[in-house]
């Protein structure tokens, strides 16, 4: 059995399958995008902020799940688009409660600037990732691919530390307003069969 319906805010689907007594919730935001390295930095910083805040609220405060998965992607071709996906597993009885917590965090991120400690965590994480990845051949192959595919100056791409350092709470909040449109999302929930 499958039930699909339109909520006031977005489209949802509920699927009843399997026997394991747990549910999986996935929430997807996607839409048109202007692909620039600055927008990409803001999008991935927003992903990191959501990761921090959802771990604190859904996993630690509400003890609702072992973890919340947040992913983001920026696509340039064939059409500029973005995706932000939020997923977690939980007791089927807590789906509504925990989904409400997720949307309250989304609203918080859209309306309030992130605190300084979270901005520092995001920047430090970006710096560590950059320092580690630039030791790998795959990083340099990615740079060469981006220069060729997207016709971007290599010096501009290599200026990643500067873009990361320029991140601030306002840039991330503006990204949240653009990319977490609560009037346009898709939610899928897997429940065990009744």
Rosetta constraint file for C-alpha pairs under 8 A:
AtomPair CA 1 CA 15 HARMONIC 6.67 0.50
AtomPair CA 1 CA 16 HARMONIC 6.02 0.50
AtomPair CA 1 CA 17 HARMONIC 7.89 0.50
AtomPair CA 2 CA 13 HARMONIC 7.44 0.50
AtomPair CA 2 CA 14 HARMONIC 6.08 0.50
AtomPair CA 2 CA 15 HARMONIC 4.89 0.50
AtomPair CA 2 CA 16 HARMONIC 6.49 0.50
AtomPair CA 3 CA 13 HARMONIC 5.86 0.50
AtomPair CA 3 CA 14 HARMONIC 5.24 0.50
AtomPair CA 3 CA 15 HARMONIC 6.52 0.50
AtomPair CA 4 CA 11 HARMONIC 7.86 0.50
AtomPair CA 4 CA 12 HARMONIC 5.95 0.50
AtomPair CA 4 CA 13 HARMONIC 4.33 0.50
AtomPair CA 4 CA 14 HARMONIC 6.26 0.50
AtomPair CA 5 CA 11 HARMONIC 6.32 0.50
AtomPair CA 5 CA 12 HARMONIC 5.59 0.50
AtomPair CA 5 CA 13 HARMONIC 6.33 0.50
AtomPair CA 6 CA 10 HARMONIC 6.06 0.50
AtomPair CA 6 CA 11 HARMONIC 4.51 0.50
AtomPair CA 6 CA 12 HARMONIC 5.96 0.50
AtomPair CA 7 CA 11 HARMONIC 5.81 0.50
AtomPair CA 7 CA 12 HARMONIC 6.77 0.50
AtomPair CA 8 CA 183 HARMONIC 7.77 0.50
AtomPair CA 9 CA 182 HARMONIC 6.08 0.50
AtomPair CA 9 CA 183 HARMONIC 4.52 0.50
AtomPair CA 9 CA 184 HARMONIC 6.34 0.50
AtomPair CA 9 CA 185 HARMONIC 7.34 0.50
AtomPair CA 10 CA 182 HARMONIC 7.32 0.50
AtomPair CA 10 CA 183 HARMONIC 5.91 0.50
AtomPair CA 10 CA 184 HARMONIC 5.13 0.50
AtomPair CA 10 CA 185 HARMONIC 4.94 0.50
AtomPair CA 10 CA 186 HARMONIC 5.83 0.50
AtomPair CA 10 CA 187 HARMONIC 7.54 0.50
AtomPair CA 11 CA 184 HARMONIC 7.73 0.50
AtomPair CA 11 CA 185 HARMONIC 6.43 0.50
AtomPair CA 11 CA 186 HARMONIC 4.93 0.50
AtomPair CA 11 CA 187 HARMONIC 6.38 0.50
AtomPair CA 12 CA 186 HARMONIC 5.63 0.50
AtomPair CA 12 CA 187 HARMONIC 4.58 0.50
AtomPair CA 12 CA 188 HARMONIC 5.67 0.50
AtomPair CA 12 CA 189 HARMONIC 7.94 0.50
AtomPair CA 13 CA 187 HARMONIC 6.35 0.50
AtomPair CA 13 CA 188 HARMONIC 4.80 0.50
AtomPair CA 13 CA 189 HARMONIC 6.37 0.50
AtomPair CA 14 CA 188 HARMONIC 5.86 0.50
AtomPair CA 14 CA 189 HARMONIC 4.86 0.50
AtomPair CA 14 CA 190 HARMONIC 5.96 0.50
AtomPair CA 14 CA 191 HARMONIC 7.23 0.50
AtomPair CA 15 CA 188 HARMONIC 7.66 0.50
AtomPair CA 15 CA 189 HARMONIC 6.23 0.50
AtomPair CA 15 CA 190 HARMONIC 4.83 0.50
AtomPair CA 15 CA 191 HARMONIC 6.05 0.50
AtomPair CA 16 CA 190 HARMONIC 5.91 0.50
AtomPair CA 16 CA 191 HARMONIC 4.77 0.50
AtomPair CA 16 CA 192 HARMONIC 5.31 0.50
AtomPair CA 16 CA 193 HARMONIC 4.68 0.50
AtomPair CA 16 CA 194 HARMONIC 7.17 0.50
AtomPair CA 17 CA 190 HARMONIC 7.01 0.50
AtomPair CA 17 CA 191 HARMONIC 6.38 0.50
AtomPair CA 17 CA 192 HARMONIC 5.12 0.50
AtomPair CA 17 CA 193 HARMONIC 4.68 0.50
AtomPair CA 18 CA 191 HARMONIC 7.83 0.50
AtomPair CA 18 CA 192 HARMONIC 5.15 0.50
AtomPair CA 18 CA 193 HARMONIC 5.71 0.50
AtomPair CA 19 CA 192 HARMONIC 5.34 0.50
AtomPair CA 19 CA 193 HARMONIC 6.16 0.50
AtomPair CA 20 CA 192 HARMONIC 6.20 0.50
AtomPair CA 21 CA 91 HARMONIC 6.95 0.50
AtomPair CA 21 CA 92 HARMONIC 7.11 0.50
AtomPair CA 21 CA 192 HARMONIC 6.00 0.50
AtomPair CA 22 CA 89 HARMONIC 6.71 0.50
AtomPair CA 22 CA 90 HARMONIC 5.59 0.50
AtomPair CA 22 CA 91 HARMONIC 4.86 0.50
AtomPair CA 22 CA 92 HARMONIC 5.41 0.50
AtomPair CA 22 CA 191 HARMONIC 6.77 0.50
AtomPair CA 22 CA 192 HARMONIC 6.57 0.50
AtomPair CA 23 CA 89 HARMONIC 5.45 0.50
AtomPair CA 23 CA 90 HARMONIC 5.35 0.50
AtomPair CA 23 CA 91 HARMONIC 5.96 0.50
AtomPair CA 23 CA 92 HARMONIC 4.96 0.50
AtomPair CA 23 CA 95 HARMONIC 7.23 0.50
AtomPair CA 23 CA 189 HARMONIC 6.84 0.50
AtomPair CA 23 CA 190 HARMONIC 5.21 0.50
AtomPair CA 23 CA 191 HARMONIC 4.81 0.50
AtomPair CA 23 CA 192 HARMONIC 6.71 0.50
AtomPair CA 24 CA 87 HARMONIC 7.21 0.50
AtomPair CA 24 CA 88 HARMONIC 5.76 0.50
AtomPair CA 24 CA 89 HARMONIC 4.25 0.50
AtomPair CA 24 CA 90 HARMONIC 6.47 0.50
AtomPair CA 24 CA 189 HARMONIC 5.64 0.50
AtomPair CA 24 CA 190 HARMONIC 5.07 0.50
AtomPair CA 24 CA 191 HARMONIC 7.09 0.50
AtomPair CA 25 CA 87 HARMONIC 5.45 0.50
AtomPair CA 25 CA 88 HARMONIC 5.43 0.50
AtomPair CA 25 CA 89 HARMONIC 6.19 0.50
AtomPair CA 25 CA 95 HARMONIC 7.43 0.50
AtomPair CA 25 CA 99 HARMONIC 7.93 0.50
AtomPair CA 25 CA 187 HARMONIC 7.26 0.50
AtomPair CA 25 CA 188 HARMONIC 5.89 0.50
AtomPair CA 25 CA 189 HARMONIC 4.53 0.50
AtomPair CA 25 CA 190 HARMONIC 6.54 0.50
AtomPair CA 26 CA 85 HARMONIC 6.91 0.50
AtomPair CA 26 CA 86 HARMONIC 5.62 0.50
AtomPair CA 26 CA 87 HARMONIC 4.29 0.50
AtomPair CA 26 CA 88 HARMONIC 6.75 0.50
AtomPair CA 26 CA 187 HARMONIC 5.66 0.50
AtomPair CA 26 CA 188 HARMONIC 5.22 0.50
AtomPair CA 26 CA 189 HARMONIC 6.41 0.50
AtomPair CA 27 CA 85 HARMONIC 5.70 0.50
AtomPair CA 27 CA 86 HARMONIC 5.12 0.50
AtomPair CA 27 CA 87 HARMONIC 6.34 0.50
AtomPair CA 27 CA 185 HARMONIC 6.97 0.50
AtomPair CA 27 CA 186 HARMONIC 5.71 0.50
AtomPair CA 27 CA 187 HARMONIC 4.37 0.50
AtomPair CA 27 CA 188 HARMONIC 6.49 0.50
AtomPair CA 28 CA 83 HARMONIC 6.95 0.50
AtomPair CA 28 CA 84 HARMONIC 5.78 0.50
AtomPair CA 28 CA 85 HARMONIC 4.53 0.50
AtomPair CA 28 CA 86 HARMONIC 6.49 0.50
AtomPair CA 28 CA 185 HARMONIC 5.62 0.50
AtomPair CA 28 CA 186 HARMONIC 5.08 0.50
AtomPair CA 28 CA 187 HARMONIC 6.29 0.50
AtomPair CA 29 CA 83 HARMONIC 5.70 0.50
AtomPair CA 29 CA 84 HARMONIC 5.11 0.50
AtomPair CA 29 CA 85 HARMONIC 6.40 0.50
AtomPair CA 29 CA 179 HARMONIC 7.02 0.50
AtomPair CA 29 CA 180 HARMONIC 6.23 0.50
AtomPair CA 29 CA 181 HARMONIC 7.13 0.50
AtomPair CA 29 CA 184 HARMONIC 6.95 0.50
AtomPair CA 29 CA 185 HARMONIC 4.79 0.50
AtomPair CA 29 CA 186 HARMONIC 6.64 0.50
AtomPair CA 30 CA 81 HARMONIC 7.05 0.50
AtomPair CA 30 CA 82 HARMONIC 5.35 0.50
AtomPair CA 30 CA 83 HARMONIC 4.37 0.50
AtomPair CA 30 CA 84 HARMONIC 6.34 0.50
AtomPair CA 30 CA 179 HARMONIC 7.22 0.50
AtomPair CA 30 CA 185 HARMONIC 7.07 0.50
AtomPair CA 31 CA 81 HARMONIC 5.54 0.50
AtomPair CA 31 CA 82 HARMONIC 5.68 0.50
AtomPair CA 31 CA 83 HARMONIC 7.01 0.50
AtomPair CA 31 CA 179 HARMONIC 7.59 0.50
AtomPair CA 32 CA 80 HARMONIC 6.05 0.50
AtomPair CA 32 CA 81 HARMONIC 4.57 0.50
AtomPair CA 32 CA 82 HARMONIC 6.46 0.50
AtomPair CA 33 CA 74 HARMONIC 7.68 0.50
AtomPair CA 33 CA 80 HARMONIC 5.18 0.50
AtomPair CA 33 CA 81 HARMONIC 4.67 0.50
AtomPair CA 33 CA 82 HARMONIC 5.82 0.50
AtomPair CA 34 CA 39 HARMONIC 7.25 0.50
AtomPair CA 34 CA 80 HARMONIC 6.27 0.50
AtomPair CA 34 CA 81 HARMONIC 7.61 0.50
AtomPair CA 35 CA 39 HARMONIC 6.48 0.50
AtomPair CA 35 CA 40 HARMONIC 6.89 0.50
AtomPair CA 35 CA 74 HARMONIC 6.99 0.50
AtomPair CA 35 CA 75 HARMONIC 7.28 0.50
AtomPair CA 35 CA 76 HARMONIC 5.86 0.50
AtomPair CA 35 CA 80 HARMONIC 6.19 0.50
AtomPair CA 35 CA 81 HARMONIC 7.88 0.50
AtomPair CA 36 CA 40 HARMONIC 6.09 0.50
AtomPair CA 37 CA 41 HARMONIC 6.12 0.50
AtomPair CA 37 CA 157 HARMONIC 7.61 0.50
AtomPair CA 38 CA 42 HARMONIC 6.32 0.50
AtomPair CA 38 CA 163 HARMONIC 6.77 0.50
AtomPair CA 39 CA 43 HARMONIC 6.04 0.50
AtomPair CA 39 CA 175 HARMONIC 7.96 0.50
AtomPair CA 40 CA 44 HARMONIC 6.15 0.50
AtomPair CA 40 CA 74 HARMONIC 6.51 0.50
AtomPair CA 41 CA 45 HARMONIC 6.05 0.50
AtomPair CA 41 CA 163 HARMONIC 7.13 0.50
AtomPair CA 41 CA 164 HARMONIC 6.92 0.50
AtomPair CA 42 CA 46 HARMONIC 6.10 0.50
AtomPair CA 42 CA 167 HARMONIC 7.35 0.50
AtomPair CA 42 CA 171 HARMONIC 6.48 0.50
AtomPair CA 42 CA 172 HARMONIC 5.71 0.50
AtomPair CA 42 CA 175 HARMONIC 6.14 0.50
AtomPair CA 43 CA 47 HARMONIC 6.33 0.50
AtomPair CA 43 CA 72 HARMONIC 7.20 0.50
AtomPair CA 43 CA 74 HARMONIC 7.91 0.50
AtomPair CA 43 CA 172 HARMONIC 7.57 0.50
AtomPair CA 43 CA 175 HARMONIC 6.25 0.50
AtomPair CA 43 CA 179 HARMONIC 7.87 0.50
AtomPair CA 44 CA 48 HARMONIC 6.28 0.50
AtomPair CA 44 CA 72 HARMONIC 6.48 0.50
AtomPair CA 44 CA 73 HARMONIC 7.86 0.50
AtomPair CA 45 CA 49 HARMONIC 6.22 0.50
AtomPair CA 45 CA 122 HARMONIC 6.54 0.50
AtomPair CA 45 CA 172 HARMONIC 6.53 0.50
AtomPair CA 46 CA 50 HARMONIC 6.16 0.50
AtomPair CA 46 CA 172 HARMONIC 5.57 0.50
AtomPair CA 46 CA 173 HARMONIC 7.80 0.50
AtomPair CA 46 CA 175 HARMONIC 6.75 0.50
AtomPair CA 46 CA 176 HARMONIC 6.54 0.50
AtomPair CA 47 CA 51 HARMONIC 6.15 0.50
AtomPair CA 47 CA 70 HARMONIC 6.42 0.50
AtomPair CA 47 CA 71 HARMONIC 6.43 0.50
AtomPair CA 47 CA 72 HARMONIC 6.12 0.50
AtomPair CA 47 CA 84 HARMONIC 7.46 0.50
AtomPair CA 48 CA 52 HARMONIC 6.28 0.50
AtomPair CA 48 CA 70 HARMONIC 7.97 0.50
AtomPair CA 48 CA 122 HARMONIC 6.32 0.50
AtomPair CA 49 CA 53 HARMONIC 6.12 0.50
AtomPair CA 49 CA 114 HARMONIC 7.76 0.50
AtomPair CA 49 CA 118 HARMONIC 6.96 0.50
AtomPair CA 49 CA 119 HARMONIC 7.95 0.50
AtomPair CA 49 CA 122 HARMONIC 7.10 0.50
AtomPair CA 50 CA 54 HARMONIC 5.73 0.50
AtomPair CA 50 CA 70 HARMONIC 7.06 0.50
AtomPair CA 50 CA 105 HARMONIC 7.83 0.50
AtomPair CA 50 CA 106 HARMONIC 7.66 0.50
AtomPair CA 50 CA 109 HARMONIC 7.79 0.50
AtomPair CA 51 CA 55 HARMONIC 6.01 0.50
AtomPair CA 51 CA 68 HARMONIC 7.28 0.50
AtomPair CA 51 CA 69 HARMONIC 7.21 0.50
AtomPair CA 51 CA 70 HARMONIC 5.82 0.50
AtomPair CA 52 CA 56 HARMONIC 6.29 0.50
AtomPair CA 52 CA 118 HARMONIC 7.62 0.50
AtomPair CA 53 CA 57 HARMONIC 6.15 0.50
AtomPair CA 53 CA 105 HARMONIC 6.96 0.50
AtomPair CA 54 CA 58 HARMONIC 5.43 0.50
AtomPair CA 54 CA 59 HARMONIC 7.09 0.50
AtomPair CA 54 CA 68 HARMONIC 6.61 0.50
AtomPair CA 54 CA 102 HARMONIC 6.75 0.50
AtomPair CA 54 CA 105 HARMONIC 6.95 0.50
AtomPair CA 55 CA 59 HARMONIC 5.05 0.50
AtomPair CA 55 CA 60 HARMONIC 6.36 0.50
AtomPair CA 55 CA 67 HARMONIC 6.58 0.50
AtomPair CA 55 CA 68 HARMONIC 6.21 0.50
AtomPair CA 56 CA 60 HARMONIC 5.02 0.50
AtomPair CA 56 CA 61 HARMONIC 6.10 0.50
AtomPair CA 57 CA 61 HARMONIC 4.80 0.50
AtomPair CA 57 CA 62 HARMONIC 6.05 0.50
AtomPair CA 57 CA 101 HARMONIC 7.37 0.50
AtomPair CA 57 CA 105 HARMONIC 7.95 0.50
AtomPair CA 58 CA 62 HARMONIC 5.12 0.50
AtomPair CA 58 CA 63 HARMONIC 6.34 0.50
AtomPair CA 58 CA 64 HARMONIC 5.61 0.50
AtomPair CA 58 CA 65 HARMONIC 6.74 0.50
AtomPair CA 58 CA 67 HARMONIC 7.99 0.50
AtomPair CA 58 CA 68 HARMONIC 7.51 0.50
AtomPair CA 58 CA 98 HARMONIC 6.59 0.50
AtomPair CA 58 CA 101 HARMONIC 6.81 0.50
AtomPair CA 58 CA 102 HARMONIC 7.20 0.50
AtomPair CA 59 CA 63 HARMONIC 4.83 0.50
AtomPair CA 59 CA 64 HARMONIC 5.41 0.50
AtomPair CA 59 CA 65 HARMONIC 5.16 0.50
AtomPair CA 59 CA 66 HARMONIC 6.02 0.50
AtomPair CA 59 CA 67 HARMONIC 5.89 0.50
AtomPair CA 59 CA 68 HARMONIC 7.21 0.50
AtomPair CA 60 CA 64 HARMONIC 7.78 0.50
AtomPair CA 62 CA 98 HARMONIC 7.95 0.50
AtomPair CA 64 CA 90 HARMONIC 6.22 0.50
AtomPair CA 64 CA 91 HARMONIC 7.75 0.50
AtomPair CA 64 CA 94 HARMONIC 7.45 0.50
AtomPair CA 64 CA 98 HARMONIC 6.83 0.50
AtomPair CA 65 CA 88 HARMONIC 6.88 0.50
AtomPair CA 65 CA 89 HARMONIC 6.15 0.50
AtomPair CA 65 CA 90 HARMONIC 5.38 0.50
AtomPair CA 66 CA 89 HARMONIC 7.82 0.50
AtomPair CA 67 CA 88 HARMONIC 6.44 0.50
AtomPair CA 67 CA 89 HARMONIC 7.81 0.50
AtomPair CA 68 CA 86 HARMONIC 7.02 0.50
AtomPair CA 68 CA 87 HARMONIC 5.77 0.50
AtomPair CA 68 CA 88 HARMONIC 4.81 0.50
AtomPair CA 68 CA 89 HARMONIC 7.85 0.50
AtomPair CA 69 CA 85 HARMONIC 7.81 0.50
AtomPair CA 69 CA 86 HARMONIC 5.65 0.50
AtomPair CA 69 CA 87 HARMONIC 5.04 0.50
AtomPair CA 69 CA 88 HARMONIC 6.23 0.50
AtomPair CA 70 CA 84 HARMONIC 7.22 0.50
AtomPair CA 70 CA 85 HARMONIC 5.62 0.50
AtomPair CA 70 CA 86 HARMONIC 4.61 0.50
AtomPair CA 70 CA 87 HARMONIC 6.55 0.50
AtomPair CA 71 CA 83 HARMONIC 7.93 0.50
AtomPair CA 71 CA 84 HARMONIC 5.69 0.50
AtomPair CA 71 CA 85 HARMONIC 5.20 0.50
AtomPair CA 71 CA 86 HARMONIC 6.71 0.50
AtomPair CA 72 CA 82 HARMONIC 7.35 0.50
AtomPair CA 72 CA 83 HARMONIC 5.45 0.50
AtomPair CA 72 CA 84 HARMONIC 4.37 0.50
AtomPair CA 72 CA 85 HARMONIC 6.36 0.50
AtomPair CA 73 CA 82 HARMONIC 5.64 0.50
AtomPair CA 73 CA 83 HARMONIC 5.29 0.50
AtomPair CA 73 CA 84 HARMONIC 6.71 0.50
AtomPair CA 74 CA 80 HARMONIC 7.48 0.50
AtomPair CA 74 CA 81 HARMONIC 6.08 0.50
AtomPair CA 74 CA 82 HARMONIC 4.58 0.50
AtomPair CA 74 CA 83 HARMONIC 6.73 0.50
AtomPair CA 75 CA 79 HARMONIC 7.11 0.50
AtomPair CA 75 CA 80 HARMONIC 5.36 0.50
AtomPair CA 75 CA 81 HARMONIC 5.14 0.50
AtomPair CA 75 CA 82 HARMONIC 6.03 0.50
AtomPair CA 76 CA 80 HARMONIC 4.36 0.50
AtomPair CA 76 CA 81 HARMONIC 6.70 0.50
AtomPair CA 82 CA 179 HARMONIC 7.84 0.50
AtomPair CA 84 CA 179 HARMONIC 7.77 0.50
AtomPair CA 84 CA 180 HARMONIC 7.96 0.50
AtomPair CA 90 CA 94 HARMONIC 6.64 0.50
AtomPair CA 90 CA 95 HARMONIC 6.73 0.50
AtomPair CA 91 CA 95 HARMONIC 6.88 0.50
AtomPair CA 92 CA 191 HARMONIC 6.38 0.50
AtomPair CA 92 CA 192 HARMONIC 7.82 0.50
AtomPair CA 94 CA 98 HARMONIC 5.98 0.50
AtomPair CA 95 CA 99 HARMONIC 5.92 0.50
AtomPair CA 96 CA 100 HARMONIC 6.14 0.50
AtomPair CA 97 CA 101 HARMONIC 6.47 0.50
AtomPair CA 98 CA 102 HARMONIC 6.26 0.50
AtomPair CA 99 CA 103 HARMONIC 6.32 0.50
AtomPair CA 100 CA 104 HARMONIC 6.11 0.50
AtomPair CA 101 CA 105 HARMONIC 6.27 0.50
AtomPair CA 102 CA 106 HARMONIC 6.29 0.50
AtomPair CA 103 CA 107 HARMONIC 6.12 0.50
AtomPair CA 104 CA 108 HARMONIC 6.13 0.50
AtomPair CA 105 CA 109 HARMONIC 6.13 0.50
AtomPair CA 106 CA 110 HARMONIC 6.16 0.50
AtomPair CA 106 CA 176 HARMONIC 7.93 0.50
AtomPair CA 106 CA 180 HARMONIC 7.20 0.50
AtomPair CA 107 CA 111 HARMONIC 6.15 0.50
AtomPair CA 108 CA 112 HARMONIC 5.64 0.50
AtomPair CA 109 CA 113 HARMONIC 6.81 0.50
AtomPair CA 109 CA 114 HARMONIC 7.00 0.50
AtomPair CA 109 CA 173 HARMONIC 6.25 0.50
AtomPair CA 109 CA 176 HARMONIC 6.42 0.50
AtomPair CA 110 CA 173 HARMONIC 5.59 0.50
AtomPair CA 110 CA 174 HARMONIC 7.43 0.50
AtomPair CA 110 CA 176 HARMONIC 5.03 0.50
AtomPair CA 110 CA 177 HARMONIC 5.14 0.50
AtomPair CA 110 CA 180 HARMONIC 7.51 0.50
AtomPair CA 111 CA 173 HARMONIC 7.04 0.50
AtomPair CA 111 CA 177 HARMONIC 7.85 0.50
AtomPair CA 112 CA 173 HARMONIC 6.88 0.50
AtomPair CA 113 CA 169 HARMONIC 5.07 0.50
AtomPair CA 113 CA 170 HARMONIC 5.99 0.50
AtomPair CA 113 CA 172 HARMONIC 7.63 0.50
AtomPair CA 113 CA 173 HARMONIC 5.77 0.50
AtomPair CA 114 CA 118 HARMONIC 6.41 0.50
AtomPair CA 114 CA 119 HARMONIC 6.68 0.50
AtomPair CA 114 CA 169 HARMONIC 5.25 0.50
AtomPair CA 114 CA 172 HARMONIC 7.78 0.50
AtomPair CA 114 CA 173 HARMONIC 7.45 0.50
AtomPair CA 115 CA 119 HARMONIC 6.53 0.50
AtomPair CA 115 CA 169 HARMONIC 7.32 0.50
AtomPair CA 116 CA 120 HARMONIC 6.15 0.50
AtomPair CA 116 CA 169 HARMONIC 7.79 0.50
AtomPair CA 117 CA 121 HARMONIC 6.23 0.50
AtomPair CA 118 CA 122 HARMONIC 6.18 0.50
AtomPair CA 119 CA 123 HARMONIC 6.20 0.50
AtomPair CA 119 CA 167 HARMONIC 7.93 0.50
AtomPair CA 119 CA 168 HARMONIC 6.78 0.50
AtomPair CA 119 CA 169 HARMONIC 6.71 0.50
AtomPair CA 120 CA 124 HARMONIC 5.99 0.50
AtomPair CA 121 CA 125 HARMONIC 6.00 0.50
AtomPair CA 122 CA 126 HARMONIC 6.17 0.50
AtomPair CA 123 CA 127 HARMONIC 6.11 0.50
AtomPair CA 123 CA 164 HARMONIC 6.30 0.50
AtomPair CA 123 CA 165 HARMONIC 6.76 0.50
AtomPair CA 123 CA 167 HARMONIC 7.60 0.50
AtomPair CA 124 CA 128 HARMONIC 6.12 0.50
AtomPair CA 125 CA 129 HARMONIC 6.08 0.50
AtomPair CA 126 CA 130 HARMONIC 6.05 0.50
AtomPair CA 126 CA 164 HARMONIC 6.95 0.50
AtomPair CA 127 CA 131 HARMONIC 6.09 0.50
AtomPair CA 127 CA 161 HARMONIC 6.98 0.50
AtomPair CA 127 CA 164 HARMONIC 7.66 0.50
AtomPair CA 128 CA 132 HARMONIC 6.13 0.50
AtomPair CA 129 CA 133 HARMONIC 5.88 0.50
AtomPair CA 130 CA 134 HARMONIC 5.98 0.50
AtomPair CA 130 CA 161 HARMONIC 7.80 0.50
AtomPair CA 131 CA 135 HARMONIC 7.09 0.50
AtomPair CA 132 CA 136 HARMONIC 7.49 0.50
AtomPair CA 133 CA 138 HARMONIC 7.97 0.50
AtomPair CA 133 CA 139 HARMONIC 5.80 0.50
AtomPair CA 134 CA 139 HARMONIC 5.63 0.50
AtomPair CA 134 CA 140 HARMONIC 6.91 0.50
AtomPair CA 135 CA 139 HARMONIC 7.58 0.50
AtomPair CA 136 CA 140 HARMONIC 7.08 0.50
AtomPair CA 137 CA 141 HARMONIC 6.18 0.50
AtomPair CA 138 CA 142 HARMONIC 6.07 0.50
AtomPair CA 139 CA 143 HARMONIC 6.33 0.50
AtomPair CA 140 CA 144 HARMONIC 6.24 0.50
AtomPair CA 141 CA 145 HARMONIC 6.05 0.50
AtomPair CA 142 CA 146 HARMONIC 6.07 0.50
AtomPair CA 143 CA 147 HARMONIC 6.16 0.50
AtomPair CA 143 CA 154 HARMONIC 7.33 0.50
AtomPair CA 143 CA 157 HARMONIC 7.13 0.50
AtomPair CA 144 CA 148 HARMONIC 6.22 0.50
AtomPair CA 144 CA 154 HARMONIC 7.76 0.50
AtomPair CA 145 CA 149 HARMONIC 5.74 0.50
AtomPair CA 146 CA 150 HARMONIC 5.38 0.50
AtomPair CA 146 CA 151 HARMONIC 7.17 0.50
AtomPair CA 146 CA 152 HARMONIC 6.90 0.50
AtomPair CA 147 CA 151 HARMONIC 5.16 0.50
AtomPair CA 147 CA 152 HARMONIC 4.78 0.50
AtomPair CA 147 CA 153 HARMONIC 6.18 0.50
AtomPair CA 147 CA 154 HARMONIC 5.85 0.50
AtomPair CA 147 CA 157 HARMONIC 7.85 0.50
AtomPair CA 148 CA 152 HARMONIC 7.27 0.50
AtomPair CA 152 CA 156 HARMONIC 7.03 0.50
AtomPair CA 152 CA 157 HARMONIC 7.21 0.50
AtomPair CA 153 CA 157 HARMONIC 6.68 0.50
AtomPair CA 154 CA 158 HARMONIC 6.09 0.50
AtomPair CA 155 CA 159 HARMONIC 6.22 0.50
AtomPair CA 156 CA 160 HARMONIC 7.68 0.50
AtomPair CA 159 CA 163 HARMONIC 6.69 0.50
AtomPair CA 160 CA 164 HARMONIC 6.16 0.50
AtomPair CA 161 CA 165 HARMONIC 6.04 0.50
AtomPair CA 162 CA 166 HARMONIC 6.22 0.50
AtomPair CA 163 CA 167 HARMONIC 6.71 0.50
AtomPair CA 167 CA 171 HARMONIC 6.45 0.50
AtomPair CA 167 CA 172 HARMONIC 7.53 0.50
AtomPair CA 168 CA 172 HARMONIC 6.61 0.50
AtomPair CA 169 CA 173 HARMONIC 6.15 0.50
AtomPair CA 170 CA 174 HARMONIC 6.08 0.50
AtomPair CA 171 CA 175 HARMONIC 6.28 0.50
AtomPair CA 172 CA 176 HARMONIC 6.23 0.50
AtomPair CA 173 CA 177 HARMONIC 6.34 0.50
AtomPair CA 174 CA 178 HARMONIC 6.34 0.50
AtomPair CA 175 CA 179 HARMONIC 5.87 0.50
AtomPair CA 175 CA 180 HARMONIC 7.92 0.50
AtomPair CA 176 CA 180 HARMONIC 5.25 0.50
AtomPair CA 177 CA 181 HARMONIC 6.61 0.50
AtomPair CA 181 CA 185 HARMONIC 7.06 0.50
